[in-house]
Amino acid sequence: MINILQREVIYLWYYFSLQLEQIFGYWVLGMVLGSVIAVFAKERIHGLFRSMHGKRLSVFGFDSVNRRAFHSGFGR
């Protein structure tokens, strides 16, 4: 019985360590990008949403915001 539990613990440790190794870099990248966007693009994002206030949205919802963002150089 102890042998089975030991194998299960080893399997779970290996499984979770492998998962962590595979996603850790992307997690850190997401944290860094989220922080950069929050600091440097906050006003531009708020401006896009303010410009959307009171307007009818298209079927796709943010179509007007996407056009505004494209023309204002947000994606450059």
N, C-alpha and C positions, 0 to 999 in steps of 0.2 A: 504494500500500500504506500509506504514512504517513497519507494522507487517511482511509482506512478505520479505522485504529487511533485516529486523533484523534477521529473521530465516535463510536467505541465508548467511548472514555474520557469524552467529554462526556456520552454517554447514561448511562453508569454513575454519573458524578458527579451528574447531575440526578436519577436514580432514587434513589440513596441519600440525597441531601439532601432530597428530597421525603418519603421514608420517615421520616427523622429529624424533620422539621418536624411530621409528622402524629402521631408517637408520643411526642415529647419531653415534652409536657405531662402525658400520662398516666403516663409513667415517673417523672417528678418527683412527681406526686401519689401514686403507689404507694409511692415511697420515704418520703415524709412520713407517709402513713397507716400504713405498716408500722412506722415508728419510734415514732409516737404509740401505736399498739396495744402494741408491745413494752414501752414504758415504763409506760403507765398502766393497761393491762388484763392485765398478765402474771399477777398473783396470782389474779385472777378466772378466767382461762383455766386456770391450773394447778389451781385448786380444782375446776373443773368436771371436769377429767380425773381428779383424785384421787377425786371422788365416783363416778366411773364404774368405778373399779378393783374387780374382783371381781364385777361385775354382768354378767348376760347381756344382750347387745345385741340390739336388735330387728332385723328384716329390713333396715331402713334404716341400721343401724349406730349413728348418733349421735342417734337419736330421743329417748332419755332425756336426753342432754345438751342437746338443743334445748329440751325442756320445762323443764329446770332453768334454763337461761339465760333463757327467756322469763319464768318466774315470779320469778326473782331480779332482774329489771329490767336485764339486760345489754343488751338491745336499745333501751333508752330513752335 
